[in-house]
Amino acid sequence: MPIFKASNFGNPHIGVFAKISEKIAAADFSCSPKLADKLSQMGLEVIRCSIGGMGMVGLFVALNSNGIVLPPHSSAKETEVFKKAGLNVSKIASQFSAAGNNIAANDFGAIANPLLPKEELKKIQDCLGVEVVPMQVAKYHTVGSLVLATNKGFIAHNRATEEELSAIQSALRVPGVNGTLNTGVSFVSLCAVANSRGAVFGQASTGFEIGRAANVLGIV
């Protein structure tokens, strides 16, 4: 299974610029050729895109194999790209427009910002095709930035408690641990992209961090 280290033109927070599922990678138009190549080597369909004409795709989208959640300022053209890729598409309320920061999902479940209204949670659930559980992690509401999940495991913010890890495990139906990436960064989903077949970790991640994450994510 491929495990890579990469940066985006020197920025190791590659989860800001891309988000992947088992099938596709949504990546910035500004994504570096080296990073895009690593995503291609994982066997993914790489969709180079913008969101509302802007970059930081990894912050703005949440996805799994069934669907993708986009911010409300996404254009019709941007939306159509993902529909053509076979995904359900939904748009989240404007105050939660950074969907990637507010939702963490795999193909078995999802967790979301507990401040999201019930009607928004229902839309996300219908789009991703999984139950969505609202919760906070390590006293933060933006759980999508704190949890990196695959269909085999997850890694969460280093200060996630045992009770929170258990709740995440119950929601995503895979085991997990807490940890860091990019040499001590606890917002782990901003530091890497991963699925059950491989991962690209931020260039600043240490061998210990990668080993811990790769083991629980099920890619070793």
Sequence and secondary structure as in RCSB ss.txt:
>XXXX:A:sequence
MPIFKASNFGNPHIGVFAKISEKIAAADFSCSPKLADKLSQMGLEVIRCSIGGMGMVGLFVALNSNGIVLPPHSS
AKETEVFKKAGLNVSKIASQFSAAGNNIAANDFGAIANPLLPKEELKKIQDCLGVEVVPMQVAKYHTVGSLVLAT
NKGFIAHNRATEEELSAIQSALRVPGVNGTLNTGVSFVSLCAVANSRGAVFGQASTGFEIGRAANVLGIV
>XXXX:A:secstr
  EEEE BTTB  GGGTEEE SSEEEEETT  HHHHHHHHHTT EEEEE BTTBS HHHH EE SSEEEE TT  
HHHHHHHHHTT EEEE  GGG  HHHHEEE SS EEE TTS HHHHHHHHHHHTS EEE  BTTBS GGGTEEE 
SS EEE TT  HHHHHHHHHHHTS EEE  BTTTBS GGGSEEEETTEEEEETT  HHHHHHHHHHHT  
